[in-house]
Amino acid sequence: MNIDKHKLLAALVRSFFDAFSSGIIDNSEMSATERRQPKNVKQLMLDHYEHIAPVFFDTMFFPLAAMNFKYEDIERVVRESQQRGDDMMALVRTACASDLLYESMVAEYKRNFSSLLGGRCATVADHLNSYTRQPDEEQAVVESDRAIELVVRVVMYAYARGLRQSAKAGKQSLNQSTLFRLLLDAMNVLLLDEAADFSDCSEDLAQMFNRVCLNEHNFTIMTSEMDRTYDELVRKEGIE
């Protein structure tokens, strides 16, 4: 199974904004009911406005590069970019490897950021109806295993960095219910073309994940990457 690069890119960008904002919201001092009210989501995003772009580029560089380069070539890309004196924006443009993909990234950044400044993250259904599609004569694709790994990585790193961004002190812990919700949505926008219907299994998390992952192989890839990324977060991001 292969995933169109523009679909993958859109899933990565939406997953970043959903996860990063969720980390900030989860650490809010407001009640659980108040946190998701549009006016409060908007204010929380405005409070962290200057941090969003730097965290986005830091989180997204590797997934973007891994979409377009072999892992062994990414170090060379970074080294050549540093020799040119590229800033982070130029480095991310290099990672996109084509003008079309870079334009899609910029469009998705603006679309998702605007939604949050309006007080909400784009729903799965809205995203699948509206994400940026580009004509691509080569029909550029990414193998699904790698696509799943990259999306899981972005979800978990963005969520952890949102938690850390709004933390007062000490190590942070991932909220399991938030993380599962983020991953369900992320797999939905990556692997399906419409919002999954969970009306017959809303109390069965395993069945919900099976529905968005499509098959056991994809589910195994997702959970393996979750474990690997969690170990990295414990070592690198101060996550308990």
C-alpha positions as CSV (number, residue, x, y, z in Angstrom):
1,M,0.0,0.0,0.0
2,N,1.3,3.5,-0.9
3,I,0.2,6.9,0.3
4,D,0.1,10.0,-1.9
5,K,2.7,12.4,-0.7
6,H,0.3,15.4,-0.5
7,K,-2.1,13.3,1.6
8,L,0.7,12.3,3.9
9,L,1.9,15.9,4.2
10,A,-1.6,17.1,5.0
11,A,-1.9,14.3,7.7
12,L,1.5,15.3,9.2
13,V,0.6,19.0,9.4
14,R,-2.9,18.5,10.9
15,S,-1.4,16.0,13.3
16,F,1.2,18.5,14.5
17,F,-1.3,21.2,15.2
18,D,-3.8,18.9,16.8
19,A,-1.1,17.3,19.0
20,F,0.8,20.4,19.9
21,S,-2.3,22.4,20.8
22,S,-3.6,19.4,22.8
23,G,-0.4,19.4,24.9
24,I,-0.9,23.1,25.7
25,I,-4.6,22.6,26.4
26,D,-3.9,19.5,28.7
27,N,-1.6,21.6,30.8
28,S,-4.0,24.5,31.1
29,E,-5.2,25.4,34.6
30,M,-8.8,25.6,33.3
31,S,-11.3,22.9,34.0
32,A,-11.7,20.1,31.4
33,T,-15.0,21.6,30.2
34,E,-13.5,25.1,29.8
35,R,-10.3,24.0,28.0
36,R,-12.0,23.1,24.7
37,Q,-14.3,26.1,24.5
38,P,-13.4,28.0,21.3
39,K,-12.6,31.3,23.0
40,N,-10.2,29.5,25.4
41,V,-8.5,27.5,22.6
42,K,-8.0,30.7,20.7
43,Q,-6.5,32.5,23.7
44,L,-4.2,29.6,24.5
45,M,-2.9,29.6,20.9
46,L,-2.3,33.4,21.1
47,D,-0.5,33.0,24.4
48,H,2.0,30.6,22.6
49,Y,1.9,32.3,19.2
50,E,5.6,32.9,19.0
51,H,6.5,29.4,19.9
52,I,4.4,27.6,17.3
53,A,6.5,28.1,14.1
54,P,9.9,27.2,15.7
55,V,8.4,24.0,17.2
56,F,6.7,23.2,14.0
57,F,9.8,23.4,11.9
58,D,11.9,21.5,14.5
59,T,9.3,18.7,14.7
60,M,8.6,18.5,11.0
61,F,12.0,18.6,9.4
62,F,12.8,15.0,9.8
63,P,9.4,13.6,8.7
64,L,9.5,15.9,5.6
65,A,13.0,14.8,4.8
66,A,12.2,11.2,5.3
67,M,9.3,11.5,2.8
68,N,11.7,12.5,0.1
69,F,15.2,11.1,0.9
70,K,16.6,7.8,2.1
71,Y,17.5,7.9,5.7
72,E,21.2,7.7,4.9
73,D,20.9,10.8,2.7
74,I,19.3,13.1,5.3
75,E,22.6,13.8,7.1
76,R,24.1,14.9,3.8
77,V,21.1,17.2,3.1
78,V,21.5,18.8,6.6
79,R,25.3,19.2,6.2
80,E,24.9,20.9,2.7
81,S,22.2,23.2,4.1
82,Q,24.4,24.2,7.0
83,Q,27.3,24.9,4.6
84,R,25.0,27.2,2.7
85,G,24.0,29.0,5.9
86,D,20.3,28.1,5.4
87,D,17.9,29.2,8.1
88,M,15.2,26.8,9.3
89,M,12.7,27.8,6.7
90,A,15.2,27.2,3.9
91,L,16.1,23.9,5.5
92,V,12.4,22.8,5.5
93,R,12.1,23.9,1.9
94,T,15.0,21.6,1.0
95,A,13.4,18.8,3.0
96,C,10.2,19.1,0.9
97,A,12.3,18.4,-2.2
98,S,9.9,20.1,-4.6
99,D,8.1,23.4,-5.0
100,L,4.7,21.7,-5.1
101,L,5.2,19.9,-1.8
102,Y,6.5,23.0,-0.2
103,E,3.5,25.0,-1.4
104,S,1.3,22.3,0.0
105,M,3.1,22.5,3.3
106,V,2.6,26.2,3.5
107,A,-1.0,26.0,2.6
108,E,-1.7,23.3,5.2
109,Y,0.2,25.3,7.8
110,K,-1.9,28.4,7.2
111,R,-5.2,26.4,7.0
112,N,-4.6,24.5,10.3
113,F,-3.2,27.5,12.2
114,S,-6.2,29.6,11.1
115,S,-8.6,26.9,12.4
116,L,-6.9,27.0,15.8
117,L,-7.0,30.8,15.9
118,G,-10.7,30.4,15.2
119,G,-10.9,28.2,18.4
120,R,-10.8,24.7,17.1
121,C,-8.8,22.1,15.3
122,A,-10.1,21.0,11.9
123,T,-12.3,18.0,12.2
124,V,-11.4,14.8,10.4
125,A,-14.2,15.2,8.0
126,D,-13.4,18.8,7.3
127,H,-9.7,17.9,6.8
128,L,-10.5,15.1,4.3
129,N,-12.7,17.4,2.4
130,S,-10.4,20.4,2.3
131,Y,-6.7,19.4,2.5
132,T,-4.4,20.7,-0.2
133,R,-4.2,18.5,-3.3
134,Q,-1.7,19.3,-6.0
135,P,-1.3,18.0,-9.6
136,D,1.6,15.7,-9.7
137,E,2.6,14.0,-13.0
138,E,4.8,11.6,-11.2
139,Q,2.1,10.5,-8.7
140,A,4.7,10.7,-5.9
141,V,3.9,8.3,-3.1
142,V,5.4,7.0,0.1
143,E,5.2,3.4,1.3
144,S,2.5,3.1,3.9
145,D,4.7,1.6,6.6
146,R,7.0,4.6,6.5
147,A,4.0,7.0,6.3
148,I,2.4,5.5,9.4
149,E,5.7,5.7,11.3
150,L,6.2,9.4,10.4
151,V,2.7,10.4,11.5
152,V,3.0,8.5,14.8
153,R,6.3,10.3,15.4
154,V,4.9,13.7,14.7
155,V,1.8,13.1,16.9
156,M,3.9,12.0,19.9
157,Y,6.7,14.6,19.6
158,A,4.3,17.5,19.0
159,Y,2.1,16.4,21.9
160,A,5.1,16.1,24.2
161,R,6.4,19.5,23.1
162,G,3.0,21.1,23.7
163,L,3.0,19.7,27.2
164,R,6.6,20.9,27.8
165,Q,5.8,24.3,26.3
166,S,3.1,25.0,28.8
167,A,4.7,23.2,31.8
168,K,5.7,25.1,34.9
169,A,8.4,22.7,36.1
170,G,9.3,19.0,36.3
171,K,8.8,16.1,33.9
172,Q,5.6,15.7,31.9
173,S,3.5,12.6,31.4
174,L,1.5,11.8,28.3
175,N,-2.2,11.7,28.9
176,Q,-3.2,8.3,27.5
177,S,-6.7,9.2,26.5
178,T,-5.5,12.3,24.7
179,L,-2.8,10.3,22.9
180,F,-5.2,7.6,21.8
181,R,-7.6,10.2,20.4
182,L,-4.8,12.0,18.5
183,L,-3.6,8.7,17.0
184,L,-7.1,7.6,16.0
185,D,-7.6,10.9,14.1
186,A,-4.1,10.8,12.6
187,M,-4.6,7.3,11.2
188,N,-8.1,8.2,10.0
189,V,-6.8,11.2,7.9
190,L,-3.8,9.2,6.7
191,L,-5.4,5.9,5.7
192,L,-9.1,6.6,5.0
193,D,-10.8,9.0,2.6
194,E,-13.7,9.8,5.0
195,A,-14.3,10.1,8.7
196,A,-14.6,6.7,10.4
197,D,-18.0,5.8,12.0
198,F,-17.5,4.5,15.5
199,S,-21.2,4.5,16.5
200,D,-21.1,0.7,16.8
201,C,-17.8,0.4,18.7
202,S,-17.4,3.6,20.7
203,E,-16.5,1.7,23.8
204,D,-14.1,-0.7,22.1
205,L,-10.8,1.1,21.6
206,A,-9.2,-1.9,19.9
207,Q,-12.0,-2.1,17.3
208,M,-11.8,1.6,16.7
209,F,-8.1,1.4,16.0
210,N,-8.6,-1.7,13.7
211,R,-11.2,0.4,11.8
212,V,-8.8,3.3,11.1
213,C,-5.7,1.2,10.6
214,L,-7.6,-1.1,8.1
215,N,-5.6,-4.2,8.9
216,E,-3.5,-5.9,11.6
217,H,-0.2,-5.1,9.8
218,N,-0.8,-1.3,9.9
219,F,-1.9,-1.6,13.5
220,T,1.3,-3.4,14.4
221,I,3.4,-0.8,12.6
222,M,1.6,2.0,14.5
223,T,2.1,0.4,17.9
224,S,5.7,-0.5,17.3
225,E,6.4,3.1,16.3
226,M,4.6,4.3,19.4
227,D,6.9,2.2,21.6
228,R,10.0,3.3,19.8
229,T,9.0,7.0,19.9
230,Y,8.0,6.8,23.6
231,D,11.5,5.5,24.4
232,E,13.0,8.5,22.6
233,L,10.7,10.9,24.4
234,V,11.8,9.6,27.8
235,R,15.5,10.0,26.8
236,K,15.3,13.3,24.9
237,E,12.2,15.2,25.9
238,G,11.9,14.7,29.6
239,I,8.7,12.6,29.4
240,E,7.8,10.2,32.2
